[in-house]
């Protein structure tokens, strides 16, 4: 999946769709498999990015990867206070309350004890920078930035960050499970938890650096986002994708070289994004197609990979970036970083300061600091973020030259070639990013195919574990 952050309006429709489909039941009241965070902020659960506190992900020592959890066993999963205390309202009070001059109200009740509580936190408590003067300084992504400058009103910035399970290639949750209950489906790469094998030890939740595994206190087992696989198997997008008001989510197939996953996860931090991209194979390469067919990949999956918006945005155009690649899990949910809000400055001649002598501003004059985005999406590599933002701006400038200045496509293409893009790339980006057409390319799968694939042997990252 790719999410285009410029288009997210923070409406939480995706979260509610997921909640109503999957976690609207006893034991999962506090769990939001999909949530939307305001940045800068501490997220859900609080400060989930702080692995010194939670111990998630992998660390590289002596050219070997090991779980951070293995070194120190004191790490604990987030508490209910880190998430929030689920609450309901005493609606009966609306009918039994004595007649007063003001409107009757319903007091909040703890969903577990049914006692009145003072609500102090929630999964979107800091929406739209609410309480940012207190909350935002604790955001772990301020590394290398004078955060006090950006917390002043005139310099403040914000954007929304939707999150689901990243269904990583080198997931930390699976090897942390003593019961081997966490596995990656070979047929589509979706990471699931076998509810028959799970005993609720919660090591998976500690090892997951994104804190996207939730303990079900009713069943005593761990649960997580399943990428709506019953829908995906029939060619339908996940509920969060279908319900998205801003049309920010794109779903598609990518082909990757499983044998190179350990090598990519060991790359130096500033090369992690590049190593991740190199894992993704060109679905138009005849040799890749041949090897995919030899491995039993069906034709409709190969065709879907060739039409996949995820392949184009992450691999070909290099617009999308992984969330916190320094965790070394190689996440398979990517983000196109936000350009907005745009700052433009008029000079003495009433001309805009810009990269292309137009109204498009210089990259480093955007309100959101490049360093902040790099800390979040590129392990601190600012050039990866600049490359993505410059290509997004180049597309805007390309169409502005055509629509406003009256240039031909051939004339306007100069701004594209400067950043390694073609007119065809621009047209495809326009259809996907602006119009939001064909946002998901999901091949259907059959039960008999699924069984055949899982019986072939090793599933990605599972060391040979078989599923049927």
Buried (B, 14 or more C-beta within 10 A) or exposed (E): BBBBBBBBEBBBBBBBBBBEBBBEEEBBBBBBBBBBBBBBBBBBBBBBBBBEBBBBBBBBEEEEBEBBBEEEEEBEBBEEEBBBBBBEEBEEBEEEEEEEEEEEEBEBBBBBEEEEBEEEBBBBBBBEBEEBEEBBEBBBBBEEBEBEEBBEEEEBBBBBBBBBBBBBBBBBBBBBBEBBBBBBBBBBBBBBBBEEEBEBBBBBBBBBBBBBBBBBBEBEBBBBBBBBBEBBBEBBBBBBBBBBEBBBBBBBBBBBBBEBBBEBBBBEBBBBBBBBBBBBBBBEEEEBBEBBEEEBBBEBBBBBBBBBBBBBBBBBBBBBBBBBBBBBBBBBBBBBBBBEEEEEEEEEEEEBBBBBEBBBBBBEEBBBBBBBBBBBBBBBBBEBBBBBBBBBBBBBBBBBBBEEEEBEBEEBBBBBEBBEBEBEBBBBBBBBBEEBEEBBBBBBBEEEBBEBBBEEEEBBBBEEBEBE
